[in-house]
Amino acid sequence: MLAAGFKSGIVKIYDIRSQKVVNEGLEHRGPAEVTSIAFNHKGLNYAVAWKNSEASRVFSLRKM
Protein backbone atom coordinates (compact mmCIF):
# COMPACT_ATOMS: atom_id res chain seq x y z
CA MET A 1 0.00 0.00 0.00
CA LEU A 2 1.03 3.56 -0.69
CA ALA A 3 -0.68 6.59 0.84
CA ALA A 4 -0.79 10.05 -0.72
CA GLY A 5 -2.08 13.20 0.95
CA PHE A 6 -3.01 16.29 -1.03
CA LYS A 7 -3.33 20.02 -0.41
CA SER A 8 -7.08 19.67 -0.96
CA GLY A 9 -7.25 17.48 2.16
CA ILE A 10 -7.95 14.29 0.22
CA VAL A 11 -6.18 11.03 1.09
CA LYS A 12 -5.76 8.30 -1.51
CA ILE A 13 -4.50 4.80 -0.78
CA TYR A 14 -2.97 2.88 -3.68
CA ASP A 15 -2.39 -0.85 -4.05
CA ILE A 16 1.06 -0.96 -5.61
CA ARG A 17 0.58 -4.42 -7.12
CA SER A 18 -2.61 -3.60 -9.02
CA GLN A 19 -1.71 0.10 -9.43
CA LYS A 20 -5.26 1.07 -8.44
CA VAL A 21 -6.72 3.39 -5.85
CA VAL A 22 -8.08 1.27 -2.99
CA ASN A 23 -10.28 3.89 -1.35
CA GLU A 24 -11.86 5.28 -4.54
CA GLY A 25 -15.26 6.82 -3.84
CA LEU A 26 -14.82 6.87 -0.07
CA GLU A 27 -14.86 10.25 1.64
CA HIS A 28 -11.38 10.60 3.08
CA ARG A 29 -11.24 14.37 3.03
CA GLY A 30 -10.09 16.62 5.81
CA PRO A 31 -10.46 20.33 6.54
CA ALA A 32 -7.08 21.34 5.08
CA GLU A 33 -3.80 20.13 3.58
CA VAL A 34 -2.71 16.66 4.70
CA THR A 35 0.40 16.88 6.87
CA SER A 36 0.96 13.24 7.86
CA ILE A 37 -0.25 9.70 7.28
CA ALA A 38 0.77 6.64 9.29
CA PHE A 39 -0.15 2.97 8.90
CA ASN A 40 -0.39 0.61 11.85
CA HIS A 41 2.11 -2.27 11.97
CA LYS A 42 -0.24 -4.71 10.20
CA GLY A 43 -1.29 -2.19 7.56
CA LEU A 44 -4.99 -2.59 8.32
CA ASN A 45 -5.57 0.94 9.63
CA TYR A 46 -4.07 4.34 9.01
CA ALA A 47 -4.22 7.71 10.71
CA VAL A 48 -4.31 11.10 9.02
CA ALA A 49 -3.54 14.58 10.35
CA TRP A 50 -4.35 17.86 8.61
CA LYS A 51 -2.67 21.27 8.73
CA ASN A 52 -3.93 23.66 11.44
CA SER A 53 -6.30 21.01 12.75
CA GLU A 54 -6.27 19.73 16.30
CA ALA A 55 -8.01 16.53 15.24
CA SER A 56 -6.74 13.48 13.42
CA ARG A 57 -8.74 10.55 12.11
CA VAL A 58 -8.20 6.80 11.86
CA PHE A 59 -9.48 4.85 8.85
CA SER A 60 -9.80 1.10 8.34
CA LEU A 61 -8.63 -0.69 5.20
CA ARG A 62 -10.67 -3.77 6.13
CA LYS A 63 -13.82 -2.18 4.71
CA MET A 64 -12.23 -1.62 1.31
N, C-alpha and C positions, 0 to 999 in steps of 0.2 A: 504494500500500500504506500501511496505517496499523497501527502496532504499539501494543498496550496491555499493560502489565504490572500484575499484581494483587498484593495483600497475601498471597494464598495461594501465591504463587510461580509462578503460571501466566502464560504469555505467549500472547496471541492476535494473529494477523496477519489483518487485514481487507483485502479488495479493495474499494476505495471505489466503483468502477464498478458492481460486481454487488451490493454491500452484503452480502457473505457472508464468513464466516470461512474463510480459506485453509488454516489448519493444524488444522482440526477433526479430532479423534480422534488427533492425534499427541501424544506425551508431551513437552511443552515445560514441564516443571515443575521448579522449583529448590527449594533447601532453605529459602528464606525469601522475604520480600517483594522484589519486583523493584525495583531502584534505577535501572537504566539499560538502554536498548536503543539500538543503533546499526546502521544499514544500511551496507553498503559502497556505493561510488559508483555501481555498476551496479544495485543493489537486488536482487542475487541471493543474498546472504548477510546474516545479521545476527548480532550478538553481544549477549549478555545477561549482566548482572551482578546478583547478589543481595545483600541486606543481610547484613552480618557474615560474608560468605563470601570466601575468598581466591581462589576459582576463578570463572572466567567460562566461557561456552560459546558456540560458533559453530554456527549452524544454516544449512542450505541451503534456499532456496525452490525450487530446481530440481526437487526430489523431490516437490513438491506439485502 
